[in-house]
Amino acid sequence: MKVVLQNLTKKFPNRNKKIRSEVIAVNDFNIEIPDGKLIGLLGPSGCGKSTALNLLCGLQKPTSGKLFFGEDDVTDLPAENRGVGMVFQNYALYPHLTVKQNITFPLENLRGADKLTKEEMSKRALEAAKLVQIDELMERKPSELSGGQQQRVAIARALVKMPRILLMDEPLSNLDARLRLQTREEIRRIQKETGITTIFVTHDQEEAMSISDMIIVMKEGVIHQVGKPQEVYDDPTNLFVAKFLGTPPISVFHGKVKGGKLYLGEDAVLTMKNVDDREVWVGIRPEGFILDDKGAMCCKLTGVEVMGRDSSVISTHPTLEGTEIRSIISADSKVNEQAETVRFTLKPHKVHIFDKETEERIYFEAD
């Protein structure tokens, strides 16, 4: 099911009575979500992600704008009539019901032509349970399940209705690191098997990038960039997106372009075309550093962390905005840990420059 958000805006009254202006949680969303895709709605806390999800499922009404499922205008359609499955952050399972009863609960409320017999409900519940691999737990209560199993019950309950759209609000936030990894892979598998258009909210960029067909990066209610995860990572539209995506994060420096060269302090680290002389923000991805004794960029070495196949060289630079640079290099590359400095050559396609005032991306050609 294709989903279209057309000039969608949601405003809330300001709780501070002295301030008359409204709080804009979702600001003029215009986006088309393709049918059958897994979409990550990504951004820092308070950026409007959950509000956008609540607008999609009908728990809140937009202040203005339109919302379409396929060709159907669902802007004013009640939540129960939208055909949406919702997985909440806290799972919202009924503690006194068994797994089977929790899964079948949404089916018991169907009326009219959609009403099912008990046999049909049991069959649908078993199919949903098998899909999320909890069919052997049907008689247990939620208190007898692990966090990951409870999450699967919540997903099965959302899927049993055969929804047109599946929505997930921070679905993995209550799980430990290992279980998060396992469960996000399960979510991807389930989405592929069902083909249901799925939108999930997260502030974890690694989580979103690992399983999404497309990510939507938000800040303060505004969409900053939409695209395939790797494309957004490689080609950020502004400094916020560049800083938000990536682990370790991008290193940001105060730089300047002068005479066709990019300078970090006194170091001319790149030669570039088509950029006028100006001060800029310079972002360098961790994998953009090449260890080179004759490299143009000289940093103060503070440590080396070996992480199996890779090593993380930790250093600082006078122009650095932040506390440390983490450069990811092959573990085969040897670093003299007793040295005071370390030198790098930079990979041009891993270096991004941004306007100092607007923080918008400046595109250049490396010479």
C-alpha positions as CSV (number, residue, x, y, z in Angstrom):
1,M,0.0,0.0,0.0
2,K,1.4,3.3,-1.1
3,V,1.3,6.1,1.6
4,V,1.3,9.8,0.6
5,L,1.7,12.6,3.1
6,Q,0.6,15.9,1.5
7,N,1.6,19.2,3.3
8,L,0.9,17.3,6.6
9,T,1.3,19.6,9.7
10,K,0.6,19.1,13.4
11,K,0.7,21.9,15.9
12,F,0.2,21.8,19.6
13,P,-0.7,24.6,22.0
14,N,2.4,25.9,23.9
15,R,2.3,24.7,27.6
16,N,3.9,28.0,28.6
17,K,0.9,30.3,28.9
18,K,3.2,33.3,28.4
19,I,4.2,32.2,24.9
20,R,1.3,32.4,22.4
21,S,3.1,30.7,19.6
22,E,2.2,27.0,18.9
23,V,4.6,24.1,19.0
24,I,5.0,22.6,15.5
25,A,5.7,18.9,15.9
26,V,5.3,18.0,12.2
27,N,6.0,20.7,9.7
28,D,4.7,20.5,6.2
29,F,5.5,16.9,5.4
30,N,5.5,16.1,1.7
31,I,6.5,12.5,0.9
32,E,5.4,9.4,-1.0
33,I,6.2,6.1,0.6
34,P,6.3,3.3,-2.0
35,D,4.2,0.2,-1.6
36,G,5.8,-2.8,0.2
37,K,8.8,-1.0,1.5
38,L,10.3,-0.8,5.0
39,I,10.8,2.8,6.0
40,G,12.9,4.1,8.9
41,L,11.6,7.4,10.4
42,L,14.8,8.6,12.0
43,G,15.8,11.6,14.2
44,P,16.8,12.8,17.6
45,S,14.4,12.7,20.6
46,G,11.7,15.4,20.2
47,C,11.9,15.7,16.5
48,G,8.3,14.7,15.8
49,K,8.8,11.0,14.8
50,S,6.1,9.6,17.1
51,T,3.7,12.4,16.3
52,A,4.1,11.5,12.6
53,L,3.3,7.9,13.4
54,N,0.3,8.9,15.5
55,L,-1.0,10.9,12.5
56,L,-0.6,7.9,10.2
57,C,-2.5,5.6,12.5
58,G,-5.2,8.1,13.4
59,L,-4.5,8.6,17.1
60,Q,-4.1,12.3,16.3
61,K,-5.6,14.5,13.7
62,P,-3.4,16.8,11.6
63,T,-3.7,20.6,11.9
64,S,-3.6,20.8,8.1
65,G,-2.7,18.7,5.1
66,K,-3.8,15.4,3.7
67,L,-3.0,11.7,4.2
68,F,-3.6,9.0,1.6
69,F,-3.4,5.2,1.7
70,G,-3.2,4.3,-1.9
71,E,-5.8,6.5,-3.6
72,D,-8.0,6.7,-0.4
73,D,-8.0,10.0,1.5
74,V,-7.8,8.8,5.2
75,T,-7.2,12.2,6.8
76,D,-10.5,12.2,8.7
77,L,-11.0,8.4,8.8
78,P,-11.2,7.0,12.4
79,A,-8.2,4.9,13.5
80,E,-10.2,1.7,13.7
81,N,-11.2,2.0,10.0
82,R,-7.7,2.6,8.6
83,G,-6.5,-0.9,8.4
84,V,-3.4,-0.1,10.3
85,G,-1.4,-2.4,12.6
86,M,0.5,-0.7,15.4
87,V,3.3,-2.0,17.6
88,F,4.0,0.3,20.6
89,Q,7.2,0.9,22.4
90,N,6.1,-0.8,25.6
91,Y,4.4,-3.7,23.7
92,A,1.0,-3.0,25.5
93,L,0.2,-6.7,26.0
94,Y,-2.6,-7.8,28.3
95,P,-0.9,-9.5,31.3
96,H,-4.0,-11.7,32.2
97,L,-4.3,-13.1,28.7
98,T,-2.3,-15.9,27.1
99,V,-0.2,-15.3,24.0
100,K,-3.0,-16.7,21.8
101,Q,-5.6,-14.5,23.5
102,N,-3.4,-11.4,23.1
103,I,-3.0,-12.1,19.4
104,T,-6.6,-12.9,18.7
105,F,-7.9,-9.9,20.7
106,P,-8.1,-7.5,17.7
107,L,-10.1,-10.1,15.7
108,E,-12.8,-10.3,18.4
109,N,-13.8,-6.7,17.7
110,L,-14.5,-7.3,14.1
111,R,-18.2,-6.9,13.2
112,G,-20.5,-7.4,10.2
113,A,-19.0,-9.0,7.1
114,D,-15.5,-9.1,8.7
115,K,-16.6,-11.0,11.8
116,L,-14.8,-14.3,12.2
117,T,-15.6,-17.6,13.8
118,K,-13.5,-18.9,16.7
119,E,-11.9,-21.5,14.4
120,E,-11.0,-18.8,11.9
121,M,-9.6,-16.6,14.6
122,S,-7.5,-19.5,16.0
123,K,-6.2,-20.2,12.5
124,R,-5.2,-16.6,11.8
125,A,-3.5,-16.3,15.3
126,L,-1.5,-19.5,14.6
127,E,-0.4,-18.2,11.2
128,A,0.7,-14.9,12.7
129,A,2.5,-16.7,15.5
130,K,4.3,-19.0,13.1
131,L,5.4,-16.0,11.1
132,V,7.2,-14.5,14.2
133,Q,8.2,-18.0,15.4
134,I,6.3,-18.1,18.7
135,D,3.8,-20.8,17.8
136,E,5.1,-23.0,20.7
137,L,4.4,-20.3,23.3
138,M,0.6,-19.8,22.6
139,E,-0.5,-20.8,26.1
140,R,2.0,-18.7,28.1
141,K,1.3,-15.4,29.8
142,P,3.4,-12.3,28.9
143,S,5.1,-12.5,32.3
144,E,6.5,-15.9,31.3
145,L,8.2,-14.5,28.2
146,S,11.5,-12.8,27.5
147,G,11.5,-9.2,26.2
148,G,12.2,-10.4,22.7
149,Q,9.3,-12.9,22.8
150,Q,6.9,-10.2,24.1
151,Q,8.0,-8.0,21.2
152,R,7.1,-10.9,18.8
153,V,3.7,-11.2,20.4
154,A,3.1,-7.5,19.8
155,I,4.1,-7.8,16.2
156,A,1.9,-10.9,15.7
157,R,-1.0,-9.1,17.2
158,A,-0.5,-6.2,14.7
159,L,-0.2,-8.6,11.8
160,V,-3.1,-10.8,12.6
161,K,-5.5,-8.1,11.3
162,M,-3.8,-8.3,7.9
163,P,-3.2,-4.6,8.0
164,R,-2.6,-2.4,4.9
165,I,0.1,-0.5,6.8
166,L,2.3,-1.7,9.8
167,L,3.6,1.0,12.1
168,M,6.2,0.5,14.8
169,D,7.2,3.0,17.5
170,E,10.7,2.4,18.8
171,P,10.1,-1.3,18.6
172,L,13.5,-2.4,19.9
173,S,14.3,0.2,22.6
174,N,13.5,-2.1,25.5
175,L,15.8,-4.9,24.4
176,D,19.4,-5.6,25.2
177,A,22.1,-5.1,22.5
178,R,22.3,-8.7,21.3
179,L,18.5,-9.1,21.2
180,R,18.1,-5.8,19.4
181,L,20.3,-7.2,16.6
182,Q,18.4,-10.4,16.4
183,T,15.0,-8.8,16.5
184,R,15.7,-6.2,13.9
185,E,16.8,-9.0,11.5
186,E,13.5,-10.7,12.3
187,I,11.5,-7.5,11.6
188,R,13.2,-7.3,8.2
189,R,12.4,-11.0,7.5
190,I,8.8,-10.6,8.5
191,Q,8.3,-7.5,6.4
192,K,9.8,-9.2,3.3
193,E,7.6,-12.3,3.8
194,T,4.4,-10.3,4.2
195,G,5.2,-7.4,1.8
196,I,3.3,-5.0,4.0
197,T,4.4,-1.4,3.8
198,T,6.1,-0.8,7.2
199,I,7.1,2.4,8.9
200,F,9.1,2.3,12.1
201,V,10.3,5.1,14.3
202,T,13.8,5.0,15.9
203,H,16.5,7.4,17.1
204,D,19.1,4.6,16.5
205,Q,20.6,5.4,13.1
206,E,22.5,2.1,13.0
207,E,19.2,0.3,13.5
208,A,17.4,2.3,10.8
209,M,20.2,2.0,8.2
210,S,20.7,-1.7,8.7
211,I,17.2,-2.9,7.7
212,S,15.4,0.0,5.9
213,D,14.7,0.3,2.2
214,M,14.5,4.0,2.7
215,I,15.1,6.4,5.6
216,I,13.5,9.7,6.4
217,V,15.8,11.9,8.6
218,M,13.9,14.5,10.7
219,K,14.8,17.4,12.9
220,E,12.4,19.7,14.8
221,G,9.4,18.5,12.8
222,V,11.1,19.0,9.4
223,I,12.2,16.4,6.9
224,H,15.9,17.0,6.1
225,Q,16.6,14.1,3.8
226,V,14.9,11.1,2.3
227,G,16.7,8.2,0.5
228,K,18.3,4.8,0.6
229,P,20.4,4.5,3.8
230,Q,23.8,4.2,2.0
231,E,23.0,7.1,-0.3
232,V,22.0,9.4,2.5
233,Y,25.2,8.4,4.4
234,D,27.4,8.9,1.4
235,D,25.7,12.1,0.2
236,P,24.3,14.1,3.2
237,T,22.4,17.2,2.2
238,N,23.5,19.2,5.2
239,L,25.7,19.1,8.3
240,F,23.0,17.8,10.6
241,V,22.4,14.7,8.5
242,A,26.1,14.1,8.1
243,K,26.6,14.3,11.9
244,F,23.5,12.3,12.8
245,L,24.4,9.3,10.6
246,G,27.5,7.1,11.1
247,T,29.2,5.1,13.9
248,P,31.8,6.3,14.8
249,P,30.4,9.7,13.9
250,I,31.8,12.0,11.3
251,S,34.7,14.3,12.4
252,V,33.9,18.0,11.9
253,F,36.5,20.7,11.5
254,H,36.7,24.4,11.0
255,G,38.2,24.8,7.6
256,K,38.6,27.2,4.7
257,V,38.9,27.1,1.0
258,K,41.6,29.3,-0.5
259,G,43.1,29.3,-4.0
260,G,41.5,26.0,-4.9
261,K,42.8,24.2,-1.8
262,L,41.0,23.0,1.4
263,Y,42.9,24.0,4.5
264,L,42.6,22.7,8.0
265,G,44.7,25.2,10.0
266,E,47.9,25.4,8.1
267,D,47.5,22.0,6.4
268,A,46.3,22.0,2.7
269,V,44.6,18.6,2.9
270,L,42.8,18.6,-0.5
271,T,42.8,20.3,-3.9
272,M,39.3,21.1,-5.2
273,K,37.6,22.8,-8.1
274,N,34.5,25.0,-8.4
275,V,34.5,26.4,-4.8
276,D,35.1,30.0,-4.1
277,D,37.4,31.1,-1.2
278,R,35.4,30.9,2.0
279,E,35.3,29.5,5.5
280,V,33.5,26.1,5.7
281,W,32.7,23.2,8.0
282,V,34.6,20.1,6.9
283,G,33.2,16.7,7.7
284,I,35.4,13.6,7.3
285,R,34.0,10.1,7.7
286,P,36.0,7.7,9.9
287,E,36.9,5.5,6.9
288,G,38.1,8.6,4.9
289,F,41.5,8.7,6.5
290,I,44.5,6.8,4.9
291,L,47.5,6.3,7.1
292,D,50.4,8.0,5.3
293,D,53.8,9.1,6.8
294,K,53.8,11.8,4.1
295,G,50.1,12.7,4.3
296,A,49.1,16.4,4.3
297,M,47.0,16.2,7.5
298,C,49.0,16.1,10.7
299,C,47.1,15.1,13.9
300,K,48.2,14.6,17.5
301,L,48.1,10.9,18.3
302,T,46.3,10.0,21.6
303,G,45.7,6.3,21.2
304,V,45.0,3.2,19.1
305,E,42.2,0.7,19.6
306,V,42.5,-2.7,17.7
307,M,39.0,-4.1,17.0
308,G,39.8,-7.3,15.1
309,R,39.7,-6.6,11.4
310,D,39.9,-2.8,12.0
311,S,41.9,-0.4,14.1
312,S,40.6,2.9,15.4
313,V,43.3,5.6,15.5
314,I,42.3,8.3,18.0
315,S,43.8,11.7,17.5
316,T,43.1,15.4,17.8
317,H,43.6,18.4,15.6
318,P,43.6,22.2,16.4
319,T,40.6,22.8,14.1
320,L,38.5,19.9,15.3
321,E,35.0,20.7,16.5
322,G,34.7,18.1,19.3
323,T,37.0,16.1,21.5
324,E,38.6,13.4,19.3
325,I,39.0,12.1,15.8
326,R,38.3,8.4,15.3
327,S,39.9,7.1,12.0
328,I,39.1,3.6,11.0
329,I,42.0,1.8,9.2
330,S,42.8,-1.8,8.4
331,A,44.3,-3.8,11.4
332,D,47.1,-4.7,9.0
333,S,48.3,-1.1,9.0
334,K,50.8,-0.5,11.8
335,V,50.7,2.6,13.9
336,N,53.7,3.7,16.0
337,E,51.8,4.2,19.2
338,Q,54.8,5.9,20.8
339,A,54.8,8.7,18.2
340,E,53.4,12.1,19.1
341,T,51.7,12.7,15.7
342,V,50.1,10.7,13.0
343,R,49.7,11.8,9.3
344,F,46.8,11.0,7.0
345,T,45.9,11.4,3.3
346,L,42.2,11.9,2.8
347,K,39.8,10.1,0.5
348,P,38.0,12.9,-1.4
349,H,34.7,11.1,-1.6
350,K,34.6,10.8,2.2
351,V,35.2,14.5,2.7
352,H,32.1,16.8,2.8
353,I,32.2,20.5,3.1
354,F,29.3,22.7,4.3
355,D,28.5,26.4,4.3
356,K,29.6,28.0,7.6
357,E,26.3,29.9,8.1
358,T,23.6,27.7,6.5
359,E,25.3,24.4,7.1
360,E,24.1,23.3,3.7
361,R,26.3,21.0,1.6
362,I,28.8,22.5,-0.9
363,Y,29.6,20.1,-3.7
364,F,33.1,20.1,-5.1
365,E,35.3,18.3,-7.6
366,A,38.6,17.0,-6.2
367,D,41.6,17.7,-8.4
